[in-house]
Amino acid sequence: MNAPSTLQLRHLLGLEELSAEQITALLDMAAQMKAVNQRRIKKLPTLRGVTVLTFFVENSTRTKMSFELAAKRLSADTMGFSASTSSLSKGETLLDTARNLEAMAPDIVVIRHSSSGAPRFLSERIGCGIVNAGDGAHEHPTQGLLDLYTMRDKLGDLRGRKVAIIGDIAHSRVARSNLHGLHKLGADVHVAGPATMLPPGVHALGCTVHARVEPAIDGADVVMMLRIQRERQGNDLIPHAHEYHRFFGLDAARLQLAQPHALVMHPGPMNRGVEIAPEVADGAQSVILEQVENGVAVRMAVLYAVAATRGLESQGA
Ligand code: NCD
């Protein structure tokens, strides 16, 4: 497998930094990886001898497993490391921890951190490739890419497609990565949520902002629902979960406003009965589990692109 020359990717810090061509090249490569994942033996020798360290300083289920699986399917050696079992809880600074990790000579570090900018901070100070697996409320680029992949796979070219992103936009790194990516690929993005969850200046990211969900969902090709990020909010910004559901949740009646072929998406973890009704989460239009499946292929493409840019892929593979 060869990485196209447009795809020089020493790190993946955010979709804000990528061009439309780089995003498209990554999605094309992910399609090849998905074909590998559908074989009986889901493995390529491409990253033999490459060490990938997953450094998760914030909880994760899907993303960490997905990256570990992606690395293993490319034959890389992986090692996982999470906050609760590390010396970070003993007061060590991020930079000291990172220097110690670097001393063990990994090739790529996949990092999730509660501080926005932590992956960039590391990329400027240590020599290995850094892949952002979610930093605070800033970006979650591989989630953005897997969402774009899923939309493109189902709908084709995203230019002019109406995508509604509903919920806690202000605290969501998933929303921010999607906004950057969708804007670059020419989609027509609409966001809606309670006023307390719409960041000032969000329209500067190239989207239309609505106070109510109905105009956002009206005629949409994609309806993406987001969880309320209580862990990132200083105060409770909504009165009650059931009230939130009544005004901002996606149920079958609201989904009727969208195109009949509209995709229902959610990055997980879902709060059923809050942002999304079970009948919709499990309904015929939901592609939520396909998002998870595509996530492995997208992360394989990202790890491969970073390794290839650094000249690490194994010859002849
Ligand atoms: C998201 C995250 O961690 O940002 N989850 C994920 O990676 N699939 C979204 C969330 O926590 O709500």
Residues whose N, C-alpha, C, O or C-beta is under 5 A from the ligand:
A	BS01	NCD	R62 T63 G134 H140 R227 P267 G268 P269
